[in-house]
Amino acid sequence: MENVTHKQFMDNLIARNMGEVEFHQAVFEVTESLLPFIDDNLKYKYYNILERLTEPERVIIFRVPWLNDKGEIKVNRGYRIEMNSAIGPYKGGLRFHPTVNLSILKFLAFEQVLKNSLTTLPMGGGKGGSDFDPKGKTDNEVMRFCQSFMTELYRHISADTDVPAGDIGVGGREIGYLFGQYKRLKNEFTGVLTGKGIEYGGSLIRPEATGYGAVYFAEQMLKTRNQLMKDKVVTISGSGNVAQYATEKLIDLGAKVVTLSDSSGFIYDEEGLTREKLDYVLYIKNIKRGRIKEYSEKFKAQYFEGKRPWDIKCDIALPCATQNEITKEEATTLVNNGCICVCEGANMPSTIEAINVFHDSKILFGPGKAANAGGVAVSGLEMTQNSMRLSWSREEVDKRLKDIMVNIHQTCVKYGSETDDYVNYVKGANIGGFVKVANAMIAQGVV
Ligand code: NDP
């Protein structure tokens, strides 16, 4: 067996997946750490695991026609990437955002496979969504879109096959409409979606899980350097689900969150957010569905239109908005301003060049597939509760979430520690997530 260089592997992948730049980026980052490991563990090469892992088991693309409030017919494109089911049913969110395309969903599905494996729960990886933009749509329009989307998707998913959840643009409201339509079409009440409302099979702590989990992960990273979260100045991007609950947990731990953002700009509150100020953010974003700018109109805070928060001085940065939102230049600014820890609440928010800056300067860097795995972990716990037809208490779910995040951190340290004791969490998460999936694939034969 010949050793394939990283360049040869990537050239082949790019030729087979032309123009899918986000997918190339995610695979590049993962295979960079995996190829040396595979060269030392020849069975993975013999079974050609990397090529199989980077080819989705199934890609579903479909038309989503719907009627707006004026009675006009609109058409969007729906997707579901069923990436890998070696260790459990496909599991991963649905994203509704105008930027959604095949490349973005394949990158997210690929990351999801390793992330789900890291949680230690039995979940394969998938991702889906649509280029539909819920912003500016009425509740009725969103409902009609969700019903049409599910009218095709329902035939490809089930509690034992593929279990979608939320992501950007898909929160409790959308999951409710999607679940209602699935139930109507299939005439069954099962745990086919996670992130459901608490009244109809949802889990306590699921809305909080990604944000809380990212903060628990950051706490573990800080602990390796004998540091605590208390009094740390934290910059956060985004003001959606992940950003909101990361902020809540940080406030409770005594940290000072000074920024939040949306796709229009960011606010800088030098005094830090409080619980009351955060309540107002939840009102702006979840009820009024407005812009983060309104925060600076209500409280003493600056607003920077069209900007991201990374040149604000901080101890810790938590990108919680979207992919590629920290460039090499922004990473350099963060490090030069004394940032000691970057913990990714979002998926792939740091470019490859930005990650190199963090690693070269030996600051703590927690990649999304480890740091934001708390969301899917509690989705896994929601599936368990649905199967058992019971609900655990808040305390019970939160404790399990914390244990899972501590466990993921230990796995990263196990596989990512380097000779100088620096923990490369990217390498640790990639190898730690890979081993279980690869071994299961080998055990199941050439399928
Ligand atoms: P939400 O839709 O609740 O919030 C997304 C936030 O990011 C909003 O503030 C939004 O601003 C901003 N945003 C979205 N796209 C862009 C963009 N292109 N440029 C700038 N800002 C943008 O999503 P979530 O909080 O659920 O997800 C945020 C990130 O976390 C995503 O990367 C997601 O994949 C990841 N994640 C989410 C999990 C979950 O459980 N929800 C689990 C694991 C990862 P605006 O309001 O202007 O659109």
Boltz pocket constraint, residues with backbone or C-beta under 6 A from the ligand:
constraints:
  - pocket:
      binder: B
      contacts: [[A, 99], [A, 166], [A, 167], [A, 168], [A, 169], [A, 170], [A, 171], [A, 206], [A, 210], [A, 238], [A, 239], [A, 240], [A, 241], [A, 242], [A, 243], [A, 261], [A, 262], [A, 263], [A, 264], [A, 290], [A, 320], [A, 321], [A, 322], [A, 323], [A, 345], [A, 346], [A, 347], [A, 372], [A, 373], [A, 375], [A, 376]]
      max_distance: 6.0
